[in-house]
Amino acid sequence: MSTNPDDPGRAPSEEELRAAYEAQLAQLRVEHILLDNVGMLITLGMRRTGLAPGTEQERDPAQVRLAIEAVRALMPQLEQLVPGEIAQIRNALTQLQLAYVRIGGAPPAEAPGSGAGAAGSAGAAGAAAGAPAGPGPANPGAEPGAPQPPKPGEPGPAQRSGRLWVPGQ
């Protein structure tokens, strides 16, 4: 690379390289870097699914999940900074999530201490077996303020909180 058109064989000096780098930094915006990183995360995540021909040996569900979670974490900022790009990003993220499920990945479980876990699983199993799960007319002795069971067709507490990862959402 030469910055001197009179001497195309001359390598640029360290000062010239630094000046060119500084000029590029002056033009960059954070949202550009975010978009580039999201694109790279999605591309790398898709490659790590091992579904594309020639990438079978690169399959790494943990890396795919990490890419999905990283993009999901950036979505609120991207919605504010680049609202015109969100539909395309969501579509790409959905495709990555579907590929993750296709390779046998499972949606992440609730974080410890967030209400799910052994007690939450037992409560869900009891509710599925027909046992009352919360306070109210069906369970008058239940502790006041305990969460009510979801009505049929309504999202549960994890899905309402936005912490439950559902493919396509």
LINRA-V294753 format. One record per backbone hydrogen bond with DSSP energy under -0.5 kcal/mol. CO is the residue of the C=O (numbers start at 0). NH is the residue of the N-H. If there is no record, write none. Layout:
co: (CO & CO)
nh: (NH & NH)
This chain:
co: (0 & 2 & 3 & 6 & 12 & 13 & 14 & 15 & 16 & 17 & 18 & 19 & 20 & 21 & 22 & 23 & 23 & 28 & 28 & 29 & 30 & 31 & 32 & 33 & 34 & 35 & 36 & 37 & 38 & 39 & 40 & 41 & 42 & 43 & 44 & 45 & 45 & 46 & 47 & 51 & 54 & 55 & 59 & 59 & 60 & 61 & 62 & 63 & 64 & 65 & 66 & 67 & 68 & 69 & 70 & 71 & 73 & 74 & 75 & 76 & 77 & 81 & 81 & 82 & 84 & 85 & 86 & 87 & 88 & 89 & 90 & 91 & 92 & 93 & 94 & 95 & 96 & 97 & 98 & 99 & 100 & 107 & 110 & 116 & 117 & 118 & 119 & 120 & 121 & 122 & 123 & 124 & 125 & 126 & 135 & 136 & 138 & 138 & 142 & 150 & 155 & 156 & 157 & 157 & 157 & 158 & 162 & 163 & 165)
nh: (11 & 4 & 6 & 9 & 16 & 17 & 18 & 19 & 20 & 21 & 22 & 23 & 24 & 25 & 26 & 26 & 27 & 31 & 32 & 33 & 34 & 35 & 36 & 37 & 38 & 39 & 40 & 41 & 42 & 43 & 44 & 45 & 46 & 47 & 48 & 48 & 50 & 49 & 59 & 54 & 57 & 58 & 62 & 63 & 64 & 65 & 66 & 67 & 68 & 69 & 70 & 71 & 72 & 73 & 74 & 74 & 77 & 78 & 79 & 80 & 81 & 84 & 85 & 85 & 88 & 89 & 90 & 91 & 92 & 93 & 94 & 95 & 96 & 97 & 98 & 99 & 100 & 101 & 102 & 104 & 103 & 164 & 113 & 120 & 121 & 122 & 123 & 124 & 125 & 126 & 127 & 128 & 130 & 129 & 138 & 139 & 135 & 141 & 145 & 153 & 159 & 160 & 161 & 162 & 163 & 161 & 164 & 165 & 168)
